[in-house]
């Protein structure tokens, strides 16, 4: 007997299920949307008063962020002129409100605060790479780690790096010789050199012990930044579930494997060395214990003798007066503290972290890895961009390059001796040129925070709502014609003492400012002075591309899309002049 299989649902009942589904779904979505809008009523009210380009419902201004990094940068920069130079400007990326601040008075409210220290949610894309390192962590964790790490970049520690800065700068000069006088992208050399210097200084490992070269590491970081920038600007790549379906996610996994490989290797080398040293100390202690009291007595006697003959000296931390190290003199942060910790007690970055992790209380191994990744990234890409821009500017401004060289001849003459700390203090004109480079081409073009509470601005009768991303637009701030006359012209005199003292402190913030300022500021300035002076003592720099034709992009770090092309000619320095010329 044939069996008839009854359909579970007849077409008419199917229709009614679909209908019911829509009858339920549509009101739910509508209700959720109304509820969502009502919850954000205050945000919309306050945002409506802030000037900004018109956007589409739901999409906001997201459609404007299409095209290459350079197209986006140029379009945004051009559109910024539709508003007055200091005006706050709002932009919607989908449902996310971004408020750009470019007035120093408003910027001071945000950066000087101990409250507005939360990084914007856009930084979360860094998490698979940098974990909860110093750049993105917040609250108590950030505070505790900052307190631990900031002293490892104290000037007294940095001075012990000077030989390594010199050695690596000379190596770079030698490597670049092979370019002859053809045009080449100097950023390749700058990134390799800055990675290797970091390995040998802050990390304290021999770069030769690494499987990958500094350049390979830097190239992987650049590709990671490309992916992160895409996620910042393309709204559809923001949700993890969509991003994870793309090839970018696969590339990210491979790049992170490589990047973390280097940091894990660095940590392993350092930890092995630490344990070996510790063992050696324990062994020595045992030997000492077995040689009984005579030695002990002798040691005590010696030390008593020393105390008698040598008056007890207070350990002094040197304060270098008149040297800004990249910051307006009035902007003090935890790198400027004069504490009573002596030179002997200060440790370089990774030494301190490994020791802290060994004792087990302060840091876990994972946290050390996150901080090492953070310092490796923040410490190399920024200075590689800064030094490359500087050399390109020298290439297009031979008049300024000559003045820098005159100053270097006053300091070194035709000697090829290495640079000392004292020399770097005398490089006043070079310092002004570095600062001017950081003004026009700030390597970190924007700084973003998330506000947990509303903030009333000083520049206008406006309030920035809570739960939006506030962006310090460094590039725009540094090119405000009301602050810097002729802002598009490179002029080191913008940093003459009389000019800086008449400017708002927060009008120049390449290293950010306040409690979350850059911990590597002094490291960066010292290294840049040694590296760039060594290059200019050996080469004359020229450039075929005019400054106005440079193509910029701001994917995390400001760069030239067309490459940092320069040419080099060997330079012969003149002997020290007898009369010192004011520059
Ligand atoms: C020209 C070179 C440099 C520039 C222009 C620069 C700029 C900045 C800026 C603007 C910030 C704030 C970023 C933000 O809030 O989103 C920052 C943070 C930071 N920088 Fe630098 N930086 C430079 C070099 C360095 C170096 C050499 C190191 C380390 C060796 C370093 C380590 C850091 C760290 C760890 C932070 C996070 C600090 C915190 O949030 O507490 N930077 N840097």
Boltz pocket constraint, residues with backbone or C-beta under 6 A from the ligand:
constraints:
  - pocket:
      binder: B
      contacts: [[A, 134], [A, 135], [A, 136], [A, 146], [A, 202], [A, 374], [A, 375], [A, 378], [A, 379], [A, 380], [A, 382], [A, 383], [A, 386], [A, 442], [A, 443], [A, 444], [A, 446], [A, 447], [A, 448], [A, 509], [A, 510], [A, 511], [A, 512], [A, 515], [A, 516], [A, 517], [A, 518], [A, 519], [A, 520], [A, 521], [A, 523], [A, 524]]
      max_distance: 6.0
